[in-house]
Amino acid sequence: MWIVKLALRRPYTFVVMAIAIALLGVVTILRMPTDIFPEIDIPVIAVVWNYTGMAPEEMEQRFTSNYERALSTTVNDIEHIESQSLAGVAVIKVFFQPGAKIEAATAQVTAISQTVVRQFPPGTTPPLIIRYSASTVPIVQIGLESDTMPEQQLFDAGANFLRTGLATVQGAQIPWPYGGKNRQIQIDLDLPRLYAWGLSPSDVSNALTAQNLILPSGTVKMGEREYPVRVNSSAATVKELADLPVTVIGNTTVYVRDVASVRDGFAPQTSMVHSNGRRAALLSVLKAGGASTLDIVARVRAALPGILATLPKDFRATPLFDQSVFVRAAVFGVVEEATIAAGLTALMILLFLGSWRSTLIVVVSIPLSILVSVIALGALGQTLNTMTLGGMALAVGILVDDATVEIENIHRNLGQKKPLVRAILDGAAQIAVPAFVSTLCICIVFVPVAFLTGAVRSLFLPLALAVVFAMMTSYLLSRTLVPTMVRYLLSGEAKLYQHGGHAAGAPPKDGGAEGPSGGTGPIWAIHHRVNVAFEALRARYGALLAWALEHRGHVGAALAAIALGSLGLLPLLGRDFFPAVDAGQIKLHVRAAPDTRIEESETLFGRIEATIRQEIPADQIDTVLDVIGTPYSGINLALSDGSLISSADGEILVSLKHHHAPTAGMVRALRRRLDRDFPGTTFFFVAPDISTQVLNFGLAAPLDVEIVVPRQNAA
């Protein structure tokens, strides 16, 4: 009661409070990150070891196993460790317990990595240590194409110019490009000529190591000035590298050009990309941490023109498979549904109350309660996503309860000829405890969510908080702002009651156009018809209830039969963590026969792509992208699902146009056709959309089958 009296004594205080909530809520919405799901708090660190040329078995025995044993004794709060050993690279992902301090974990992993590096084969360099998260998924792919530039120049432009330019985009994480050719200066030895001089390949290697270097040399002081001295014998051009001497035999100097051919070439190609049938390169932009997907994609698109202006005009960078479109559609879809729900709620209140003033008082509590929930979530570091917005949409219909009950009770007290202030105080006091208990009952339903653990907690706790914050705010507003608005907006209705006006819900006695609570003629007429129809419905319901009470046995048996019959439908329902999403994208993983060369894989992918275009109508396909082979950098393996393990592996991404047939039907047709036309090739479809990728927590599929084979010693 004291807070209601305070609101009536200090009305401007609570009006200003409402205005402050509105302003601060709008500012919070503009500043909060927007994403498809809340940030999933699974602390993971990826460690990437590189040793060029070493076989996968050797990488596993000399690097992975030893490093895992070192981690288990020196790093705290490890939940489990996953590793992947490929040719020349090992990726170890360290998963930590929920709530572990990722900064401390990174420091411990870094410390032990610097120690064990001395125990590994000679020449081993310290590993790359990368923070990894379940929400670190590709949000946009940038296709790199050119009509004249060779593949090594495409890769070079993407890795050294476009990638570094986009590195300044806040929240973006960009690994090395896929496809293209990794540009290198190649020295092709002419072995017959080399052996004719009595030399070996190691002689050429030693000569390059000894001469192609930069030495520190200090400065020299001459007169009043001091000059830096540069001792730079590093070759600046291909010709200078070819002119380096290898050895002196007699009076003849043997140069590199005499025993080898030096060219601006590329490393052996292990990755290929096709964009709509043409050779290209691909740059993946990943979302890091709790950054907003929409903001990252917008910043990337804004930065691209400025970066492309510094590159050749024939170089094209085209954003593909933009996940922000799906995120925006999902988020704004929830907002749209919540807005419709609020509008329908307001319409129902207007029809049953018959007063736009009373409706306004009740409806004002909806946006204010939601904005307070947004402010609280923003203060807790949450984002605007389908879970938090879904919680607010879920609460829309409930938020009006406190205000509606209070308005109706105030009208009842006004009907007893009480003065307006006394009617407000009595009306608020009479329903204070029931309304508070009702609000608590709704909030307490979400209390068990606080006891969830793991990724489920990260997903559903924001939803529960959104509902609870909005509900508690709704009750607070019903104690403060609602009485204040009633005092000033319903003063005219109070006078009608004081002067013997008609009771609420009855039409005007004089046939006037205005009802007892300020309704205009059409509104009051509709309100009157609704009340008449409702009273008729209530009478029929009463008769039906009386019949049911007289035939309790038959009614109970019928309800039991319906309940038991519905259980028979349970086997027909599928089970899943989240509903399936049709994002208009298909991602197909292809695995050819083991040891297939990448050139043969390219031919196979061309045939598979032609089959896909036969199965899916051309007017429904937007883009087809092939990624074949293993990436050039272990960073890509650490930040992906790790399914690309050899030159026989690859993925085909198909983006469908806006008005397309159901994707699930296309997937079923492709699965039948591909299994029939390409025997011996393995196909499986993986998650293409950001929502399923996040829910799979970085794995290629939601079901992860682990096969453990004990190590057996050879006889």
BELBELVEN-V927016 format. One record per helix or strand. SS is the DSSP state (h for helix, s for strand). FROM is the first residue (numbers start at 0). LEN is the number of residues. If there is no record, write none. Layout:
# BELBELVEN-V927016
((SS;FROM;LEN) (SS;FROM;LEN))
This chain:
# BELBELVEN-V927016
((h;1;8) (h;10;21) (s;33;1) (s;43;7) (h;55;19) (s;77;9) (s;88;8) (h;101;18) (s;127;5) (s;137;8) (h;150;16) (s;171;3) (s;177;2) (s;182;7) (h;190;6) (h;200;11) (s;213;2) (s;218;4) (s;224;4) (s;230;2) (h;237;5) (s;244;5) (s;251;4) (h;255;4) (s;259;7) (s;270;5) (s;277;10) (h;292;16) (s;315;5) (h;322;31) (h;355;24) (s;383;1) (h;385;29) (h;419;25) (h;446;5) (h;453;26) (h;480;9) (h;490;8) (h;520;30) (h;551;16) (h;569;3) (s;584;7) (h;597;18) (h;617;3) (s;620;9) (h;633;5) (s;648;8) (h;662;15) (s;681;5) (h;689;6))
